[in-house]
Amino acid sequence: MNENTIAGYRTIRPMGEGPRSQTILVRAEGRGADDGAAGLRLIKCFNPEVPAGRILSEIECATRAPGDHVQSIDDLAAAPDGRPVVVFDWQSAGTLRRLMRDRTSLRIGEAITILAPLIAALNQLHSEGIALGAVSVDTVHFNSEGSPFFAEWGHASVSEIRPTSTALHTESAFRDDRLQFALVACGVLSAITAEREKEGQIADLVEWLSDTEQIGSCDWELQCECRLFALGAPEPVLLTAEPDDRAAQSVPARLDGSPTEAPLGKDASAEWGAVLALPVGVQRALEGFLRQGRNRLRTFVSAARAWCAPVRKRTWFVAALGIAALAIAAAIILVSEQNASSEPTVGVAGETLDDEAMSSGSAGVTGEAQLGDGSAAELETDDSGASPSGLDEDPVIALAALLAARDDCLRDLSIECLAAVSRSDSPAFAADSAAIEAVLAGAELSTDSAFDAATATVTQRLGDSVLFQFETPGDKSEPASLLLVKGEAGWRVRSYVLPH
């Protein structure tokens, strides 16, 4: 190694330096600048005082980490002193901190695209016994396509080769990862700009993520995915700031070049200011008044929440039921009094309506009979014998059809067949593909991998996502669960947990 090369890679520039290592951007020998990012690599050189066991543990974690949403090792080399040098692929298009700094706000679909893959990746890492140890807006990176991934192994550790379900939700290393991820998720959700009807769902999800008691639940990852996809559909992440199509307005300047008045906000002239045609000074004063009003409203809401916090939720629930009962009773009394005062008129009108209902009812019966004949004819001409829209609307019917298709795919050992059951980027597709590949390699298919749709019960439904739970076999303590998400292609299996 010299000043220009490290382990056969030509150095470009240092990317960062910490107390235990230094990261350098390099290019593979034989590749030039015309190759773009294809020949770029990231080399991590460790300081001499770092123990060899710590280096080997970091290498083991990065090597065993599954999935496309974690940074993988491209090569291993040795420094002149014999210490390992780790070579990573260079695919970073910026960190999550940089994205949130450059973008003033995020869309709901972008937040789902950022958080959903990271939830699945964190669950896979924990299943392999790997704890990241550091999850923050600085350790989440994006590739050129806008896909997020974890890119920090300096604090990772291997606690157990195959941890049990109890260990996954009780050990402090895994719990700390989930707590740190929940903090990152709350920051991403807080940056969303959405319609008013969605703000309540986002606030509920942030409150749920902030509940430390939920972190230790056995289905935390599934619940998090279910609540996240209930907000909407994912969409690509825009890594750069959104361009402002409005032309910049010229501002008069003094002789020293400073503007005579501070320019208005970019949204001020596009909304109420342009409609009311207010003078610039009045518009600025009104904008400041509205801003103060919003701040005072936030202060009032915070004080109200603090005042209500000591009272248990059960008390508020009982009080709400009592108020609702009183309101219903008052409405019934008012309606009864009105009916009693207009009883003769209502009686005459009732006779007329009865005659009309009888005539229209007979016509309706005839129309229904005609419609029934037409529907039967259509069903006779349908070869499949089932309505295609049934799978799109009823998740219970869709579950039975999807599980039947999944059983056929597992029996035929066909990975291509799984595209009709789950999306290719979902954890369910990855798990079923791995099971088929294991059988092709000589292993046996576990009997626990089959689901019985007849024993499924709906435990939660939020928007276009439904969580099912299956009956527990006699030798299992935790039941199996499965998450369905509805997209453009209809219901698909997003993820599942086998009984254990």
matplotlib code that plots the C-alpha trace (Angstrom):
import matplotlib.pyplot as plt

x = [0.0, 1.2, -0.3, -2.3, -3.4, -4.8, -5.0, -4.8, -7.5, -6.7, -7.7, -9.9, -10.6, -11.4, -15.1, -14.9, -12.8, -13.9, -12.1, -11.8, -11.6, -11.2, -13.4, -11.9, -13.6, -11.5, -11.7, -10.8, -7.7, -8.4, -11.4, -11.5, -13.7, -15.8, -17.1, -19.1, -20.1, -19.6, -15.9, -16.3, -15.8, -15.7, -12.7, -12.8, -9.4, -9.2, -6.9, -4.1, -5.7, -8.9, -9.0, -9.0, -12.1, -14.1, -13.0, -13.9, -17.3, -18.1, -17.1, -19.2, -22.3, -21.9, -21.3, -24.3, -26.7, -29.5, -31.5, -31.1, -31.6, -28.3, -24.8, -23.0, -19.3, -17.8, -14.3, -11.8, -8.2, -5.2, -3.2, 0.6, 0.4, -1.8, -5.0, -8.2, -9.5, -13.2, -14.3, -18.0, -20.0, -20.4, -24.1, -24.9, -26.9, -27.1, -28.3, -31.7, -30.5, -29.5, -32.8, -34.8, -32.5, -32.9, -36.6, -38.9, -41.6, -42.3, -45.3, -47.1, -46.0, -42.4, -42.5, -43.9, -41.2, -38.5, -39.8, -41.4, -38.2, -36.2, -38.8, -38.5, -34.7, -34.4, -36.7, -34.5, -31.3, -32.7, -33.9, -30.3, -29.1, -27.6, -28.2, -27.1, -26.5, -26.8, -30.0, -30.3, -30.8, -27.1, -26.9, -29.7, -28.5, -30.2, -29.0, -29.4, -32.9, -34.1, -34.1, -33.1, -30.6, -28.6, -25.0, -23.3, -21.7, -19.3, -21.6, -23.2, -23.0, -24.0, -25.9, -27.0, -27.0, -30.8, -32.4, -35.7, -38.9, -38.5, -35.0, -36.0, -38.3, -36.6, -32.9, -31.7, -29.7, -32.8, -35.0, -32.6, -32.6, -36.4, -36.4, -33.9, -35.8, -39.1, -37.4, -36.3, -39.8, -41.4, -39.0, -39.9, -43.7, -43.4, -42.0, -45.1, -47.4, -50.8, -54.5, -56.4, -58.1, -54.7, -53.2, -55.1, -53.9, -50.3, -50.6, -52.0, -49.1, -46.5, -48.2, -48.1, -44.4, -43.7, -45.2, -42.3, -44.6, -45.4, -41.7, -41.6, -44.7, -44.1, -45.9, -44.4, -43.0, -46.3, -48.3, -45.9, -46.2, -50.0, -50.4, -47.9, -49.7, -53.0, -51.9, -51.7, -49.6, -45.8, -44.3, -40.8, -38.6, -37.5, -33.9, -33.5, -35.5, -38.7, -38.2, -40.1, -41.9, -42.9, -40.8, -38.8, -40.2, -37.9, -37.5, -36.5, -33.0, -31.3, -28.0, -26.0, -27.8, -30.0, -33.7, -36.1, -38.6, -38.2, -39.7, -42.9, -43.0, -43.4, -46.9, -48.1, -49.1, -50.4, -53.2, -55.4, -53.1, -53.7, -57.5, -58.0, -55.5, -54.3, -51.4, -48.0, -47.8, -51.3, -50.6, -47.4, -49.0, -52.0, -49.6, -47.7, -51.0, -52.1, -48.7, -49.1, -52.6, -51.3, -48.6, -51.1, -53.4, -50.5, -49.7, -53.4, -53.5, -50.3, -51.7, -55.0, -53.1, -51.0, -54.1, -55.9, -52.9, -53.4, -57.0, -57.1, -58.4, -61.2, -62.7, -62.8, -64.3, -67.1, -67.8, -68.0, -70.5, -72.6, -72.7, -73.6, -76.4, -77.8, -77.6, -79.4, -82.1, -82.7, -82.9, -85.5, -87.6, -87.6, -88.5, -91.3, -92.8, -92.7, -94.4, -97.1, -97.9, -98.2, -99.8, -103.0, -101.0, -98.6, -101.4, -102.8, -99.4, -98.6, -101.6, -100.5, -97.0, -98.1, -100.1, -97.1, -94.7, -97.0, -97.0, -93.3, -92.5, -94.2, -92.3, -89.1, -89.7, -90.1, -86.9, -85.0, -86.2, -85.1, -81.7, -81.3, -81.9, -79.3, -76.7, -77.2, -76.7, -73.4, -72.3, -73.0, -70.8, -68.0, -65.5, -63.8, -67.1, -66.1, -66.4, -63.1, -64.0, -64.5, -60.8, -60.4, -63.0, -63.3, -59.9, -61.2, -62.0, -58.7, -56.8, -58.2, -57.3, -53.9, -53.0, -54.2, -52.0, -49.1, -49.5, -49.4, -46.2, -44.5, -45.7, -44.4, -41.2, -41.9, -40.5, -42.0, -45.5, -45.1, -45.5, -49.3, -49.2, -46.9, -44.9, -41.3, -40.0, -42.1, -40.7, -43.2, -41.8, -38.3, -39.2, -41.1, -38.3, -35.7, -37.9, -38.1, -34.4, -33.7, -35.9, -34.2, -30.8, -31.9, -33.8, -37.3, -40.2, -41.4, -45.0, -45.4, -45.1, -48.6, -51.5, -55.2, -57.5, -60.4, -58.8, -58.0, -59.5, -59.3, -57.5, -57.1, -58.1, -56.8, -57.6, -56.1, -54.3, -55.7, -54.0, -55.0, -54.3, -54.5, -55.3, -52.3, -51.3, -51.0, -47.2, -46.9, -47.1, -47.3, -49.9, -49.2, -50.1, -50.3, -50.6, -52.5, -52.1, -54.3, -52.5, -53.2, -53.1, -55.5, -54.8, -51.3, -49.5, -47.1, -45.5, -46.2, -45.0, -44.9, -46.1, -43.4]
y = [0.0, 3.5, 6.9, 6.3, 2.7, 0.4, -3.3, -2.8, -0.1, 3.4, 6.0, 8.9, 10.8, 10.0, 9.8, 9.9, 9.1, 7.8, 6.8, 3.2, 3.3, 5.4, 5.1, 5.9, 6.1, 4.1, 2.9, -0.6, -0.9, -0.9, 1.3, 5.0, 7.9, 7.1, 4.0, 6.2, 4.6, 1.0, 0.9, 2.8, 1.0, 2.0, 0.7, 0.6, 0.6, -0.1, 1.6, -0.5, -0.3, -2.0, -5.6, -8.3, -9.9, -6.7, -6.6, -10.3, -9.8, -6.8, -8.9, -11.8, -9.6, -8.0, -11.3, -13.1, -10.2, -11.2, -9.0, -6.1, -3.4, -3.9, -3.0, -6.1, -6.8, -6.9, -8.0, -8.6, -7.6, -7.2, -4.1, -4.4, -5.0, -8.0, -6.5, -7.0, -4.3, -4.5, -3.4, -2.4, -1.6, 2.2, 2.8, 5.6, 8.5, 10.2, 9.5, 9.9, 12.9, 14.6, 13.8, 15.3, 18.3, 19.0, 18.2, 20.4, 17.7, 14.1, 12.5, 9.6, 7.2, 8.2, 7.6, 4.1, 3.3, 4.4, 2.6, -0.6, -2.2, -1.2, -2.9, -6.1, -5.9, -5.3, -8.3, -10.5, -9.4, -10.1, -13.6, -14.3, -13.2, -9.9, -6.7, -3.5, -1.5, 1.9, 2.8, 6.5, 8.9, 8.8, 5.0, 4.8, 5.4, 5.4, 3.9, 5.6, 4.2, 5.6, 2.3, 2.6, 0.3, 0.0, 1.0, 0.7, -2.4, -0.7, -1.4, -4.7, -7.8, -11.5, -12.5, -16.0, -18.0, -18.7, -16.8, -18.1, -16.0, -15.2, -14.0, -11.8, -9.8, -9.8, -9.3, -5.7, -5.6, -6.4, -4.2, -1.2, -1.6, -1.4, 1.6, 3.4, 2.5, 3.7, 7.1, 7.3, 6.3, 9.0, 11.6, 10.5, 10.5, 13.9, 15.3, 14.2, 16.8, 15.1, 15.9, 16.6, 13.3, 11.5, 13.6, 11.7, 8.3, 9.6, 11.0, 7.6, 5.7, 8.1, 7.6, 3.8, 3.8, 6.0, 3.3, 1.4, -1.4, -2.3, -2.7, -6.0, -7.6, -10.7, -9.2, -5.7, -5.8, -7.1, -4.5, -1.8, -2.8, -3.1, 0.4, 1.8, 0.4, 1.6, 5.2, 4.6, 3.1, 3.4, 5.6, 6.4, 8.6, 11.9, 12.3, 15.9, 18.9, 19.4, 22.2, 25.4, 26.1, 29.5, 32.3, 34.2, 37.6, 40.6, 42.5, 46.1, 46.6, 49.5, 50.9, 48.5, 45.6, 44.5, 44.2, 46.9, 44.3, 40.6, 38.4, 36.6, 32.9, 30.8, 29.8, 33.2, 34.6, 31.3, 30.9, 33.4, 36.4, 36.1, 35.5, 38.5, 40.7, 42.2, 44.7, 43.3, 44.8, 43.7, 40.2, 39.9, 41.2, 38.8, 35.9, 36.7, 36.9, 33.5, 32.0, 33.2, 31.8, 28.4, 28.4, 29.3, 26.5, 24.0, 25.3, 24.9, 21.4, 20.4, 21.8, 19.9, 16.7, 17.2, 17.9, 14.8, 12.5, 11.5, 10.3, 6.7, 6.1, 3.8, 6.8, 8.9, 6.0, 5.5, 9.2, 9.3, 6.4, 8.2, 11.4, 9.4, 7.6, 10.9, 12.4, 9.3, 9.4, 13.2, 12.6, 9.7, 11.9, 14.8, 12.5, 10.9, 14.3, 15.4, 12.1, 12.5, 16.1, 15.1, 11.6, 12.2, 13.5, 10.7, 8.1, 9.4, 9.6, 6.1, 4.6, 6.2, 5.1, 1.5, 1.4, 2.7, 0.3, -2.6, -1.7, -0.9, -4.0, -6.3, -4.5, -4.9, -8.6, -9.0, -7.0, -9.1, -12.3, -11.1, -10.0, -13.4, -15.2, -13.0, -13.5, -17.3, -17.2, -15.3, -17.7, -20.6, -19.1, -18.4, -21.3, -20.4, -20.5, -17.5, -13.8, -12.1, -9.1, -11.3, -11.6, -7.9, -7.0, -9.7, -10.4, -13.7, -15.1, -13.7, -15.4, -18.8, -18.4, -17.1, -19.8, -22.4, -20.9, -20.8, -24.5, -25.3, -23.2, -25.0, -28.4, -27.7, -26.0, -23.0, -19.6, -17.9, -19.1, -17.1, -13.8, -14.4, -14.8, -12.0, -9.1, -9.9, -7.2, -8.5, -10.6, -13.3, -13.8, -13.9, -16.5, -18.8, -18.5, -19.4, -22.4, -23.7, -23.2, -25.2, -28.1, -28.0, -28.2, -31.4, -30.2, -31.1, -28.7, -28.0, -28.9, -25.6, -23.7, -24.6, -22.4, -23.6, -20.8, -22.5, -21.7, -18.1, -15.2, -11.5, -9.8, -6.4, -4.5, -1.0, 0.4, -1.8, -4.2, -7.1, -9.2, -12.8, -15.3, -19.1, -21.7, -22.9, -26.5, -28.4, -28.4, -24.7, -21.7, -18.8, -18.9, -18.2, -14.8, -13.4, -9.9, -9.2, -5.8, -4.7, -3.0, -2.3, -6.1, -6.9, -8.7, -10.0, -11.7, -9.2, -11.2, -14.0, -15.5, -19.3, -21.0, -21.5]
z = [0.0, -0.9, -0.8, -4.0, -3.7, -1.0, -1.5, -5.3, -5.3, -6.4, -3.8, -4.7, -1.5, 2.2, 3.1, 6.9, 9.9, 13.3, 16.5, 15.3, 11.5, 8.3, 5.2, 1.8, -1.6, -4.2, -7.7, -9.0, -11.1, -14.8, -14.5, -15.4, -14.7, -17.8, -16.0, -13.6, -10.3, -11.6, -10.6, -7.3, -4.0, -0.3, 1.8, 5.5, 7.2, 10.9, 13.4, 15.0, 18.5, 17.3, 18.5, 15.9, 17.4, 16.9, 13.3, 12.7, 14.4, 12.1, 9.1, 10.2, 10.7, 7.3, 5.6, 7.2, 6.7, 4.3, 1.9, -0.5, 2.2, 4.0, 2.8, 1.7, 1.6, -1.9, -1.1, 1.8, 1.6, 3.9, 4.8, 4.9, 8.7, 8.0, 9.4, 7.4, 5.1, 4.2, 0.7, 0.2, -2.8, -3.4, -4.0, -1.6, -3.0, 0.4, 3.9, 5.4, 7.3, 4.1, 2.5, 5.3, 5.3, 1.6, 1.5, 3.5, 3.6, 2.4, 0.8, 2.5, -0.2, 0.1, 3.9, 3.2, 0.7, 3.2, 6.3, 5.0, 3.6, 6.7, 9.0, 7.0, 6.9, 10.6, 11.2, 9.0, 10.8, 14.2, 13.0, 12.0, 15.5, 14.3, 16.2, 14.4, 17.6, 15.8, 13.8, 13.0, 10.2, 9.5, 9.2, 6.7, 3.1, -0.3, -3.6, -6.9, -7.3, -4.0, -2.2, 1.5, 3.2, 6.5, 6.0, 9.4, 10.9, 13.4, 16.4, 15.1, 17.2, 16.9, 20.0, 18.9, 15.7, 15.7, 18.6, 19.9, 19.8, 23.4, 22.9, 20.0, 22.1, 25.5, 24.8, 25.2, 21.9, 19.7, 21.8, 21.5, 17.7, 17.6, 19.9, 17.7, 14.6, 16.2, 16.8, 13.2, 12.0, 14.1, 12.6, 9.0, 9.8, 11.4, 8.1, 6.1, 4.5, 4.0, 3.9, 7.0, 7.1, 7.1, 9.8, 12.5, 11.3, 11.2, 14.7, 15.9, 14.3, 15.9, 19.3, 18.8, 17.9, 20.9, 23.2, 24.7, 25.9, 22.3, 21.4, 23.2, 21.6, 19.4, 16.4, 16.5, 13.0, 11.5, 13.4, 12.2, 8.6, 8.9, 10.3, 7.8, 4.7, 6.1, 5.4, 1.6, -1.3, -1.6, -4.3, -5.4, -3.2, -4.7, -3.5, -4.5, -3.5, -5.5, -8.1, -7.7, -11.0, -10.0, -11.4, -8.9, -8.1, -8.3, -5.0, -4.9, -3.4, -1.7, -2.9, -0.7, -2.4, 0.5, -0.2, 1.0, 2.3, 3.1, 0.4, 1.1, 1.6, -1.6, -0.7, 0.4, -3.0, -4.3, -1.8, 0.2, -0.7, -4.4, -3.9, -1.6, -3.5, -0.2, -0.1, 0.7, 4.1, 5.2, 3.8, 5.8, 9.0, 8.6, 8.0, 11.2, 13.1, 11.8, 12.7, 16.3, 16.4, 15.3, 17.9, 20.7, 19.5, 19.7, 23.2, 24.2, 22.8, 24.6, 27.9, 27.4, 26.8, 29.9, 31.9, 30.6, 31.0, 34.7, 33.9, 32.6, 29.2, 30.6, 32.4, 29.3, 27.4, 30.0, 30.0, 26.2, 26.3, 28.9, 26.8, 23.6, 25.5, 26.7, 23.2, 21.7, 24.3, 23.7, 19.9, 20.4, 22.7, 20.2, 17.3, 19.3, 20.2, 16.6, 15.5, 18.1, 17.0, 13.4, 13.8, 11.6, 8.7, 9.0, 9.0, 5.7, 4.1, 5.4, 3.6, 0.3, 0.8, 1.5, -1.7, -3.7, -1.9, -2.8, -6.5, -6.6, -4.6, -7.2, -9.9, -7.9, -7.5, -11.2, -11.9, -9.4, -11.0, -14.4, -13.0, -11.3, -14.6, -16.3, -13.5, -13.6, -17.4, -16.8, -14.2, -16.5, -19.2, -16.7, -16.8, -13.5, -11.5, -9.3, -9.7, -10.4, -8.3, -5.2, -4.7, -5.0, -2.4, 0.2, 2.0, 3.4, 0.0, -1.3, 1.6, 0.7, -3.0, -2.3, 0.2, -2.3, -5.0, -2.5, -1.7, -5.4, -5.8, -2.9, -4.2, -7.7, -6.4, -8.7, -7.6, -10.7, -9.6, -6.3, -8.2, -8.2, -4.4, -3.2, -4.6, -5.5, -3.0, 0.0, 2.9, 2.1, -1.4, 0.0, 2.6, 0.2, -2.4, 0.2, 1.3, -2.3, -2.9, 0.3, -0.9, -4.3, -2.4, -0.6, 2.5, 3.5, 3.5, 7.0, 7.8, 9.6, 6.3, 5.3, 6.3, 6.7, 5.5, 7.4, 10.8, 9.9, 11.9, 11.2, 14.2, 12.7, 9.5, 8.7, 5.3, 2.6, 5.0, 7.0, 9.7, 10.1, 12.9, 12.6, 15.2, 17.2, 17.0, 20.2, 20.4, 19.6, 22.0, 19.5, 16.7, 13.1, 11.6, 8.1, 6.6, 3.4, 1.6, -1.3, -4.2, -7.9, -8.6, -5.8, -2.5, -2.0, 0.9, 2.4, 5.2, 7.7, 10.9, 11.3, 14.6, 17.1]

ax = plt.figure().add_subplot(projection="3d")
ax.plot(x, y, z, "-o")
ax.set_aspect("equal")
plt.show()
